[in-house]
Structure formats: structure tokens, C-alpha cells
Amino acid sequence: MGENRDTNGTIRVLLADDHTMFREGLAGILASYGGMEVVAEVPNDGEATRLVGETHPDAVVMQVQMPFEKAREALRKMRSFSPSPKVIVVTMFENPRYVRELMELGASAFLVKSSSAEHLVAAVRAAVFDPTTRNVVVGMPRGMLEGTQEGVESVLSARELELLLLASRGLSNRQIANRITLAEATVKRHMANVFSKMGVSSRGEAARKALSEGWITIEEITVEDDGG
């Protein structure tokens, strides 16, 4: 159990989501179930990381968007706090290949935004109160998750899928490298691995196959991107 929890057992929650209405809706949901207190609401994971050190929440409910670089950094920083909060990732992207890396970085639960309020509350409570609970995934059939395991040559890694998505948005290797702070040569090598695994020879082919297989979606390609 978190060392910062109120003596009456109330779970202290920090919310991070860039959609104000959605964030306020989450706050209302958590408050309506009782036993939870929203200690802060912020629009992004950077602000969330800063406030974790000030408010010491038991749990952080954090939106994650592609690409993952900011989320990776936020999760690493949150793990550095002692005690560190439990992190419940909420996302609109239902691709199961994102799950493994987020869990390895310290997320306690992964929920798609179509999950119910009951699922959200249960995930928060399980993460905080049950130390044996690990890697809760809500919103995707178990069969869809089986392909996220490493050791399958044809499965793209989370990093490769991230680069494939950026390439599908029309970014060049150089633009991708600048975007997620990698060497251009590293991006080129990753993209070569993507083409080899997918059995394609161009970005257009890769994008079309990824769409047809459901690895990425039109919404992910066309989602508004602030370039951060």
C-alpha cells in the first residue's frame, strides 16, 4: 500500500489528460465511487511528473499518445520517486503491441478509453490496494495480446511500430530522428528491420499492410499532432 495514503484509506489520484472535458469527467467518476480523492488535474505527462513530487499521489491516471517518447520519460521519472505512484495508462489506441513496453516501463494497468467507469475504478483500486496485481489490461481480448511476446520474428517491437506509424504519417527518416531523438542511421536501420519483418519494400506497402492487419489505424495516422 502507498505510504502517502490518507489514514482513512482514501486513494489519492492525479489525472493527466489533454482533453479538459474527459479529464473532468474522470474526476467526477472517481469522486462518485467514493474512497478516492483527485489531488491534481493536469493536461500532460510533463506536468504530471512535476506534480507527483509535490502531491505524492497513490495513483496517476495518465493519457498516452503516439509517439511514446514523452510517456516513456514520464514513466521513468515516476518510478524514481519513493514511494512511486501506481500508473494507470489510458489511451484511445487499441493496438495490443503497445502494451508490453508500457508495462515494462512501470505501468500497472492499461485501459482503452472505451473501457467502462467500473473498469477504471477497479484498475485503480487493484493497483493501489493489491500488491500482487500486475499488468492489468482492459479493453482487448487476451488472444490479441499473445502476439506482443518477444521472440516472434515477424512481430514488430514497440519502437518499430512507433517508427512505422510516424513513417505512415509522411515523416522522413530525418524528421523521425529529430522527433524522437534518435540518430538518423538508427531510424534507417529500424525501418529496414520493419520492411524485412513485414515482407515489404516501401513505406507505402508497409503502411497499407499495417492498416489491413490492424496494427495501426486511420485514426492514428490522421490524429492531430503537435510535433512535440
C-alpha positions in Angstrom: 0.0 0.0 0.0 1.1 3.5 -0.7 2.8 5.2 2.2 1.2 8.6 1.3 -2.5 7.4 1.5 -4.7 9.2 3.9 -5.3 7.5 7.2 -8.9 6.9 6.3 -7.9 4.8 3.3 -8.7 7.3 0.6 -6.8 6.8 -2.6 -5.1 10.0 -3.8 -5.2 10.3 -7.6 -3.5 12.6 -10.1 -5.2 12.9 -13.5 -3.2 13.7 -16.7 -5.2 14.2 -20.0 -5.1 16.9 -22.5 -8.9 16.9 -23.1 -10.4 19.0 -20.3 -13.9 17.6 -20.6 -12.6 14.0 -20.5 -10.3 14.8 -17.5 -13.1 16.5 -15.6 -15.4 13.5 -16.4 -12.8 11.2 -14.9 -12.6 13.3 -11.8 -16.3 13.1 -11.4 -16.4 9.4 -11.9 -13.7 8.7 -9.3 -15.4 11.0 -6.8 -18.7 9.4 -7.3 -17.4 6.0 -6.4 -16.1 7.2 -3.0 -12.8 6.4 -1.4 -10.8 8.4 -3.9 -9.6 12.0 -3.9 -8.3 13.8 -7.1 -5.4 15.8 -5.8 -4.5 17.4 -9.1 -5.6 17.6 -12.8 -3.0 18.4 -15.5 -3.1 18.5 -19.3 0.1 16.5 -20.0 2.5 13.9 -18.6 5.3 16.5 -18.1 3.1 18.4 -15.6 2.1 15.1 -14.1 5.7 14.2 -13.4 6.3 17.6 -11.7 3.3 17.4 -9.5 3.9 13.8 -8.4 6.8 15.1 -6.4 4.6 17.8 -4.8 1.3 16.0 -4.2 2.6 12.4 -3.6 -0.4 10.6 -5.2 -1.1 6.9 -4.7 -2.0 6.6 -8.4 -1.6 8.5 -11.6 -4.2 8.1 -14.4 -2.3 9.2 -17.4 -3.3 9.5 -21.1 -0.7 8.2 -23.5 -0.5 9.2 -27.2 1.8 8.3 -30.0 4.7 8.7 -30.3 5.7 7.3 -26.9 8.8 9.3 -26.1 7.2 11.7 -23.6 5.3 8.8 -22.0 8.5 6.8 -21.7 10.3 9.6 -19.9 7.4 10.3 -17.6 7.1 6.7 -16.6 10.8 6.5 -15.9 10.7 9.6 -13.7 7.7 8.5 -11.8 9.5 5.2 -10.9 12.3 7.3 -9.4 10.1 8.7 -6.7 10.0 6.9 -3.4 7.4 5.7 -2.9 6.4 5.7 -6.6 2.8 6.1 -7.6 0.9 3.3 -9.4 0.4 4.4 -13.0 -2.8 3.6 -14.9 -2.4 4.3 -18.6 -5.5 5.4 -20.6 -5.3 5.6 -24.4 -7.6 5.8 -27.4 -5.2 3.4 -29.3 -6.3 -0.2 -29.1 -3.2 -1.8 -30.7 -2.0 -4.6 -28.4 1.6 -4.2 -29.4 1.9 -1.0 -27.3 1.1 -2.8 -24.1 4.4 -4.7 -23.5 6.7 -1.7 -23.4 4.4 0.4 -21.3 4.1 -2.4 -18.7 7.9 -2.9 -18.7 8.3 0.8 -18.1 6.3 0.5 -14.9 2.6 1.0 -15.8 0.3 -1.0 -13.5 -2.7 -1.0 -15.9 -3.5 -0.3 -19.5 -7.1 0.8 -20.4 -8.5 1.9 -23.7 -10.8 4.9 -23.5 -13.8 2.8 -24.4 -13.4 0.9 -21.1 -16.2 1.4 -18.6 -16.0 3.6 -15.5 -16.2 0.4 -13.4 -13.1 -0.9 -15.1 -11.2 2.3 -14.4 -12.1 2.3 -10.7 -11.3 -1.4 -10.4 -7.9 -0.9 -12.1 -7.0 2.0 -9.7 -8.1 0.1 -6.6 -6.3 -3.1 -7.7 -3.1 -1.3 -8.5 -3.1 0.5 -5.1 -4.5 -2.0 -2.7 -3.4 -5.3 -4.1 0.5 -5.6 -4.3 0.2 -8.9 -6.1 -1.7 -7.3 -9.0 0.4 -6.7 -12.1 -0.1 -5.7 -15.7 -3.9 -5.2 -15.8 -5.0 -4.8 -19.4 -8.6 -3.8 -20.0 -10.3 -3.4 -23.4 -8.6 -6.0 -25.5 -9.2 -9.8 -25.8 -6.5 -11.9 -24.4 -5.9 -13.6 -27.8 -5.0 -10.2 -29.3 -2.2 -9.8 -26.6 -0.5 -13.1 -27.3 1.4 -11.6 -30.3 3.1 -9.0 -28.0 5.5 -11.5 -26.6 9.1 -11.2 -27.7 10.8 -14.0 -29.7 8.5 -14.0 -32.6 10.5 -12.8 -35.6 7.5 -11.4 -37.5 6.2 -9.3 -34.7 7.3 -5.6 -34.7 8.7 -4.2 -31.5 7.0 -1.2 -29.8 9.8 1.0 -31.2 9.5 -0.4 -34.7 5.7 0.1 -34.6 6.2 3.7 -33.4 8.5 4.4 -36.3 6.2 2.7 -38.8 3.3 5.0 -37.6 5.4 8.1 -38.0 6.6 7.0 -41.4 2.9 6.4 -42.4 2.2 10.0 -41.4 4.7 11.0 -44.1 7.7 11.8 -42.0 11.2 11.2 -43.4 13.9 9.3 -41.6 15.5 12.6 -40.6 12.2 14.1 -39.4 11.5 10.9 -37.3 15.0 11.0 -35.9 14.6 14.7 -34.8 11.1 13.9 -33.4 12.0 11.1 -31.1 15.7 11.9 -30.5 17.4 9.1 -32.4 20.3 9.1 -34.8 19.1 9.1 -38.4 21.1 6.0 -39.1 19.3 4.2 -36.2 15.9 5.1 -37.7 17.1 3.8 -41.1 18.2 0.5 -39.5 14.9 0.1 -37.7 12.9 0.8 -40.8 14.9 -1.8 -42.7 14.0 -4.3 -40.0 10.3 -3.3 -40.3 10.4 -3.9 -44.1 12.1 -7.3 -43.6 9.7 -8.5 -40.9 6.7 -7.3 -42.9 8.0 -8.6 -46.3 7.6 -5.2 -48.0 9.9 -2.9 -49.9 8.5 0.5 -49.4 6.8 2.8 -46.8 3.6 2.8 -48.8 3.4 -1.0 -48.8 4.3 -1.1 -45.1 1.5 1.4 -44.2 -1.1 -0.5 -46.3 -0.2 -3.8 -44.8 -0.2 -2.4 -41.3 -3.6 -0.9 -41.8 -5.0 -4.1 -43.3 -3.6 -6.2 -40.4 -5.0 -3.7 -37.8 -1.5 -2.8 -36.4 -2.2 0.8 -37.0 -5.4 2.7 -37.7 -6.5 5.6 -39.9 -7.3 7.5 -36.7 -3.7 7.0 -35.5 -2.3 8.3 -38.8 -4.5 11.3 -39.0 -4.7 12.2 -35.3 -3.7 15.9 -34.7 0.0 16.0 -33.9 1.6 18.9 -32.1 5.0 17.8 -33.2 6.3 17.7 -29.6 
